[in-house]
Structure formats: structure tokens, C-alpha cells
Amino acid sequence: MKKIMILAGVFAVSMAQAQQRMTPELLWKLGRVSAETVTPDGKSVIYGVTNINMEENSGERNLYSIPVNGGQPTQLTSTKGGESVVHIDKAGTIVYLHKGQLWQLTGGKGDPKQLTNLEGGLSNVRFSPDGKYLMFSREVEVKKMHSTDIYPKLQKSNAYVYDDLNYRHWDTWEDGKFQHVFFATYNDGKIGTPTDIMKGEPFDAPQKPFGGSEDMIWSPDSKAILYVSKKKFGKEYAVSTNTDIYRYDIASGKTSNLTEGNLGYDTHPVFSEDGTKLAWLAMDEDGNEADQNELIISDVKSGKKYNLTKDWDETINSFTWSKDGSKIWFVAPTKGTIQLYEIALPKNLDKFSAKNIRQVTKGQFDVNGIVGQSGNNLVVSRTDMNHAPELYRLDTKSGKLTQLTSVNNEVYSKLSLSKVEPRVTKASDGKDLFSWVVYPPDFDPNKKYPTLLYCQGGPQSALTQFYSYRWNLQLIAAQGYIVVAPNRRGMPGHGEEWNRQISGDWGGQPIRDYLAAIDDVAKEAYVDKDRLGAVGASYGGYSVFMLAGLHEGRFKTFIAHDGLFDMRSWYGTTEEMFFANNELKGPYWDTKSPQSYKEFNPSEYASKWNTPILIVQGGQDFRVGIEQGLQAFQLAQLKGIKSRLLYLPDENHWVLQPQNAIVWQSEFFKWLDETLKPSNN
């Protein structure tokens, strides 16, 4: 009897552990896995794990190694700060970047040795294939814009002087400094005099605000550098997406434009292993950041170019060459997920067709990126709405995925996870509308649940099996909510026409898609129709503001983060004008685009606002300026509507600081508790 009671007690403890639910604090304790590279011998993969120290309000990233065939991980670095791999040789010696300087682990073991101590530090470092040169990027002051530079005697002044756009970008005011590509001779940590290959031009490489080392590569023979840049300044820069790939010849110092004539983005150049072919991603249309991303190959010897995906009706996220150059693997959104595809390249590229493209993976998950190749396998990053990213080994023939890293397995083994189901609704125009529906853990269809409509930003961002540390649908569902996440118009993965339909129609069919999705799910007996809410950020915040004036009593609460409230003032303060021009179809003084500033303008529906709303606004958000959130809050307050403003003065369009993120999530759920009052019935 005593033995039975002990067993029952153990069972009860294990059941209690299994019934834990995700919380904001637990979410921020997860290790954040990000891949680095597969070792040259193909036997191991190097990756980083970032752990958040909430007390210090910062994260620390260390490097690890794990066999591609499976096994126990080995920690490679433990110094405080973040490390990223620059180079691994055949002997396994790792050179990595730490606090702007190069360090070395001989044979991948032992104590690290500092190689460089260059003033100002290094970033986006790449060794030349022959090992004789080092390429890196750093800021160069090209134009004088700050008062202390213009007026040297007034060193206590703090003013900027602008004669042109772009005077600010993302979260930074223009200061006259530009990211440039440099190269220098390199010998065992000794760096020669760096050469600025952009020669003082007022252009950036890598691209701001998010470009990195993928924007700058060596040619396989070490004789040239290829880099991505938008060589425009001022208003021309603000209204254009026309980046090009430039080739700088080391010997002559001459630069040539490899993609001249293509007016949209040209990015991510990658040579085949043998150096005979160059591949990159390209968009045709200038000013359209969400144009179809197509895969282009150029024969290096002849210069002939081939568009491999011109007859393939989707857009590519990223790609990699096979080691033998016979294949290219890429990842792309499709039907609410991101999957991996394979392109088999014929010896004669003139005979290539879309039939050469094969989908390798299928399932309710995202393949977020390709780390590298190991024999017939790839190492990839994978996630789903219940699991943060981990690394997997992928058999490219069968599509089978085998988990390699298990950084967060222990946490998830104790969690009660959400059921996530696909759902197809008929939109108002009769087309199929795909949604993900995320249910609370231990969902009981005999109960009634408050339900949230999740409105995705972008507006052309794919809504897939993503895992966010802020807009985390697993976390929201774990608090007792059903979440409906529609793939409304504008989202990749449902064909280019579907993707394009949102531009110029922000407040039209996409909003009707949202209403169709929530109305359809609300027919279910387990949905409490008296406790519906809508939440979202960026274009999702705009959607919430639009719904606040159009919902006709459907919703009992709203949460809008960095949403666009008034399209005229937004057009007058945002920074990437190519985006505004493409999406709104022109400025507010242009009579050709009245819908964007009248019918599709949330502020025009101010008289109909009558529903509680939480408004979140970042103080350093220059994409959607602070006036947007303040106008919406002021409207709600003056109309006597229950409302709250969460102002984050140090955050941009996102929430990046850990303690701020906990405040954000705490206020998010506090507001829902106040306005929807979830119960356990």
C-alpha cells in the first residue's frame, strides 16, 4: 500500500510538471540557438546559444560544436559577450570575432588567443580564400552633418544640419558616417594598412539597417571583392530600392557594376565552389521591397545570366550551393510554412525549366535557414509555434529531419503545449483564406474561450510556423486564449498575385479577410463571441486601428503596437519613402491615390471608435513615428474610451531589451485580463 502511495505521489508530481504553461519569464529563459557553419570536413556544426540575463538586461552568446551525425555538444567559448565564427581551417582551428577583435581557438580547443587589437574594431570579417587578405567593414565619416564638425569652436553644441533626405533611418539619425568595405593584408594577426574600396563615397555597404556579411564576399581566386550597395544619396536613396552588386578588382583598384540594368534589389551574391558561376537574389521593380525575390545565375566566363525561378510562382528567402555545384537549395514560404526546395542544375543551363525545382520538406514547421552541407545531408534551423529554433540534420533525398541540438528540450518536456491547426475560410471574394488556429493547452471543446485575432505586420511578411520572443502565439494561448492567425492578402506563400493584392488596398480586401477569418471561427461553440479581441503591430497595428472604426461591435478589446493611425502624418514622417510610395500609391497631395488617405485611413473613422484599446509606441521608431501612437491614444482619451498608452522611449519598431519585453508582455496580458476577463469555465 505504501509503495502504491509513493508511486501515486511520483505520478502526481510528474503530471504537475507536465502541466506547466508558458509564461513571459519562462519564454525569456529559453536558450536562443543560431547557427554559424558546418566544419570543412562536414563532421560537425558550430552554433551559438544566447542566454538572457534579466537582471543585467542583456544577453550573452557562446559558441558550441555538435557532431552532424548526433552526439553531445561541446562548449567552445565562455568569455562574456557575443562570439561569431569568421573562419575554420581543415585542422579545426577556429577564428572568431569577439568585441570587434579576432580571436583563435587552435584545433577548436584550449584557451583562446587574441589575434588583433585594431583601433575602432572590425565587423563583418571575411578571410580571402588564399588566406593573404582580410576584408571587413567599418564606419567612415564622409559628410559633415553634426554641429561640432561644422563649427569646431562649438564643441558643446548638439545640432544636425540637413539639406536633403534621408535624415534618419529605422532608429538612427544620419550623422554623415557610412559603412564601407575595407581590405588589408593579413599575416598571423598582423593587419596591413586598410584600403577603403568605396573611396569615400556617401553610400553604405553592408546595407542599412539590416545588412551584414552576406553583402560582401571574396571571389574564389581572391582577386576581387563583391559587395552590395545602393549607390544613391538623399531623396534618390529614400525613394529607391535599386541596390547593385559591385566587383572591386584588387590589382587594378577598378570597380564594375555586375547587375547594372536591374532596377530593384540585387542581394546575397554567392559563388559556386569551383568559381565558375555566381548566384544572387534579385527583384525587378524599383521601389517595391516585397517584389518577387528571384534566383539569378551568371556564368562567370561568358557573363550570360539565367533567371531560374521566373516561372515559379513564389518568392525566395535564402539559398546555398551544393559543394559539387550541381544543385542549389533554397527556403521559401508556402501555405503558412517555410519549406526547403532543391534545384537540379543541368549542364546546359539553357535547358533549365521550373520542372527542375523540387520541394524537399513538408510538414507543420518552418525551415528557417540552411547552415551548410555534410555529404548528402544539410544542417538546417527549424521551428514551429510550440518550439523555439533548434538545428536539424536533413536528408535531402527523403526530406527526413533529425534533431541535433536540444537546448530547450528540458523546458518543453515540462510544458503543456498548444494544439495548432490549419483552417481554410472562404474570403468575401470567394477565395480560400488560410489561417493558423492556436488553442490553449488542455483545450476542451465543451468550454468557451476568449479569442484573439492576430494581425500580422509587414504588410508582406509571411505568417508561418514562426517562433517569436515577443509576439509568441504559444505564450498567448497558454494564458487561456484561442488565437486566430490569418494569411490575409499580402502574405507570401500563396502565389505572387495574392502577395501583390495588398499594395494600394491596405484597408480593403486584407481587412475583409481578417473579418472573414474571425467570423468563421466565431461560429464554433467553444468560442465566446462576447469576448473577442484583435491585436497586432506595424501593419498589424494599422489593421487594429482600422478595425476599431469598422468592426461593428465584434470586438471587446484592441491592442495596437507601433501602428499607423493617420496616413498623411505617417507619410510626412516615415523614412523609407519607396515603401510609402509603393504601398499607398503616392503622396497625400497626389489626387491619384485618394483611397489610402481617405477610405483606408484609420483616423477618418475616429467618430466610430468606442472600444477599449491599449496602444504601444516605441520612442526610437522612425518607420512608424511616435506621433502615430500618441494621436490614437489622445483620440481614445478625449472620447472617454478606456485606453492605455505603453510608451517605450528606448525601443525602435521592436522591443529588444529583455526587461522592457517583460513589461510589454505583462501589460499585454494585464490589459486582456481587464477587458476580456478570461475565466476557467
C-alpha positions, 0 to 999 in steps of 0.5 A, a space after each residue: 500500500 505504501 509503495 502504491 502511495 509513493 508511486 501515486 505521489 511520483 505520478 502526481 508530481 510528474 503530471 504537475 510538471 507536465 502541466 506547466 504553461 508558458 509564461 513571459 519569464 519562462 519564454 525569456 529563459 529559453 536558450 536562443 540557438 543560431 547557427 554559424 557553419 558546418 566544419 570543412 570536413 562536414 563532421 560537425 556544426 558550430 552554433 551559438 546559444 544566447 542566454 538572457 540575463 534579466 537582471 543585467 538586461 542583456 544577453 550573452 552568446 557562446 559558441 558550441 560544436 555538435 557532431 552532424 551525425 548526433 552526439 553531445 555538444 561541446 562548449 567552445 567559448 565562455 568569455 562574456 559577450 557575443 562570439 561569431 565564427 569568421 573562419 575554420 581551417 581543415 585542422 579545426 582551428 577556429 577564428 572568431 570575432 569577439 568585441 570587434 577583435 579576432 580571436 583563435 581557438 587552435 584545433 577548436 580547443 584550449 584557451 583562446 588567443 587574441 589575434 588583433 587589437 585594431 583601433 575602432 574594431 572590425 565587423 563583418 570579417 571575411 578571410 580571402 580564400 588564399 588566406 593573404 587578405 582580410 576584408 571587413 567593414 567599418 564606419 567612415 565619416 564622409 559628410 559633415 552633418 553634426 554641429 561640432 564638425 561644422 563649427 569646431 569652436 562649438 564643441 558643446 553644441 548638439 545640432 544636425 544640419 540637413 539639406 536633403 533626405 534621408 535624415 534618419 533611418 529605422 532608429 538612427 539619425 544620419 550623422 554623415 558616417 557610412 559603412 564601407 568595405 575595407 581590405 588589408 593584408 593579413 599575416 598571423 594577426 598582423 593587419 596591413 594598412 586598410 584600403 577603403 574600396 568605396 573611396 569615400 563615397 556617401 553610400 553604405 555597404 553592408 546595407 542599412 539597417 539590416 545588412 551584414 556579411 552576406 553583402 560582401 564576399 571574396 571571389 574564389 581566386 581572391 582577386 576581387 571583392 563583391 559587395 552590395 550597395 545602393 549607390 544613391 544619396 538623399 531623396 534618390 536613396 529614400 525613394 529607391 530600392 535599386 541596390 547593385 552588386 559591385 566587383 572591386 578588382 584588387 590589382 587594378 583598384 577598378 570597380 564594375 557594376 555586375 547587375 547594372 540594368 536591374 532596377 530593384 534589389 540585387 542581394 546575397 551574391 554567392 559563388 559556386 565552389 569551383 568559381 565558375 558561376 555566381 548566384 544572387 537574389 534579385 527583384 525587378 521593380 524599383 521601389 517595391 521591397 516585397 517584389 518577387 525575390 528571384 534566383 539569378 545565375 551568371 556564368 562567370 566566363 561568358 557573363 550570360 545570366 539565367 533567371 531560374 525561378 521566373 516561372 515559379 510562382 513564389 518568392 525566395 528567402 535564402 539559398 546555398 550551393 551544393 559543394 559539387 555545384 550541381 544543385 542549389 537549395 533554397 527556403 521559401 514560404 508556402 501555405 503558412 510554412 517555410 519549406 526547403 526546395 532543391 534545384 537540379 542544375 543541368 549542364 546546359 543551363 539553357 535547358 533549365 525549366 521550373 520542372 527542375 525545382 523540387 520541394 524537399 520538406 513538408 510538414 507543420 514547421 518552418 525551415 528557417 535557414 540552411 547552415 551548410 552541407 555534410 555529404 548528402 545531408 544539410 544542417 538546417 534551423 527549424 521551428 514551429 509555434 510550440 518550439 523555439 529554433 533548434 538545428 536539424 540534420 536533413 536528408 535531402 533525398 527523403 526530406 527526413 529531419 533529425 534533431 541535433 541540438 536540444 537546448 530547450 528540450 528540458 523546458 518543453 518536456 515540462 510544458 503543456 503545449 498548444 494544439 495548432 491547426 490549419 483552417 481554410 475560410 472562404 474570403 468575401 471574394 470567394 477565395 480560400 483564406 488560410 489561417 493558423 488556429 492556436 488553442 490553449 493547452 488542455 483545450 476542451 471543446 465543451 468550454 468557451 474561450 476568449 479569442 484573439 485575432 492576430 494581425 500580422 505586420 509587414 504588410 508582406 511578411 509571411 505568417 508561418 510556423 514562426 517562433 517569436 520572443 515577443 509576439 509568441 502565439 504559444 505564450 498567448 494561448 497558454 494564458 487561456 486564449 484561442 488565437 486566430 492567425 490569418 494569411 490575409 492578402 499580402 502574405 507570401 506563400 500563396 502565389 505572387 498575385 495574392 502577395 501583390 493584392 495588398 499594395 494600394 488596398 491596405 484597408 480593403 480586401 486584407 481587412 475583409 479577410 481578417 473579418 472573414 477569418 474571425 467570423 468563421 471561427 466565431 461560429 464554433 461553440 467553444 468560442 465566446 463571441 462576447 469576448 473577442 479581441 484583435 491585436 497586432 503591430 506595424 501593419 498589424 497595428 494599422 489593421 487594429 486601428 482600422 478595425 476599431 472604426 469598422 468592426 461593428 461591435 465584434 470586438 471587446 478589446 484592441 491592442 495596437 503596437 507601433 501602428 499607423 493611425 493617420 496616413 498623411 502624418 505617417 507619410 510626412 514622417 516615415 523614412 523609407 519613402 519607396 515603401 510609402 510610395 509603393 504601398 499607398 500609391 503616392 503622396 497625400 497631395 497626389 489626387 491619384 491615390 485618394 483611397 489610402 488617405 481617405 477610405 483606408 485611413 484609420 483616423 477618418 473613422 475616429 467618430 466610430 471608435 468606442 472600444 477599449 484599446 491599449 496602444 504601444 509606441 516605441 520612442 526610437 521608431 522612425 518607420 512608424 513615428 511616435 506621433 502615430 501612437 500618441 494621436 490614437 491614444 489622445 483620440 481614445 482619451 478625449 472620447 472617454 474610451 478606456 485606453 492605455 498608452 505603453 510608451 517605450 522611449 528606448 525601443 525602435 519598431 521592436 522591443 529588444 531589451 529583455 526587461 522592457 519585453 517583460 513589461 510589454 508582455 505583462 501589460 499585454 496580458 494585464 490589459 486582456 485580463 481587464 477587458 476580456 476577463 478570461 475565466 476557467 469555465 
